[in-house]
């Protein structure tokens, strides 16, 4: 019974702290991000077909075709930042 009361008091105190200092909760969540080794990575093959058109596939091209291999992580933005919102 004492353990349950202690647990409730600790949880209540933590809740009050996060309520009055919400930035500390955000910092805590940022520090608990998923480790890099568990983040999903997609492998993209970029190559030109016989007509000279670019091909982007998740499978390698036919044998003998030159290609570029790029890995994209799911947590990284690959689009350029629009000029209106770029940080200075």
Secondary structure in CASP SS format (residue, H / E / C, confidence):
PFRMAT SS
TARGET T0000
AUTHOR 0000-0000-0000
METHOD secondary structure of the structure
MODEL  1
X C 1.00
X H 1.00
X H 1.00
X H 1.00
X H 1.00
X H 1.00
X H 1.00
X H 1.00
X H 1.00
X H 1.00
X H 1.00
X H 1.00
X H 1.00
X H 1.00
X H 1.00
X H 1.00
X H 1.00
X H 1.00
X H 1.00
X H 1.00
X C 1.00
X H 1.00
X H 1.00
X H 1.00
X H 1.00
X H 1.00
X H 1.00
X H 1.00
X H 1.00
X H 1.00
X H 1.00
X C 1.00
X C 1.00
X C 1.00
X C 1.00
X H 1.00
X H 1.00
X H 1.00
X C 1.00
X C 1.00
X E 1.00
X E 1.00
X E 1.00
X E 1.00
X E 1.00
X E 1.00
X E 1.00
X E 1.00
X C 1.00
X C 1.00
X C 1.00
X C 1.00
X C 1.00
X E 1.00
X E 1.00
X E 1.00
X E 1.00
X C 1.00
X C 1.00
X C 1.00
X C 1.00
X C 1.00
X C 1.00
X C 1.00
X C 1.00
X C 1.00
X E 1.00
X E 1.00
X E 1.00
X E 1.00
X E 1.00
X E 1.00
X E 1.00
X C 1.00
X C 1.00
X C 1.00
X C 1.00
X C 1.00
X C 1.00
X C 1.00
X C 1.00
X C 1.00
X H 1.00
X H 1.00
X H 1.00
X C 1.00
X C 1.00
X C 1.00
END
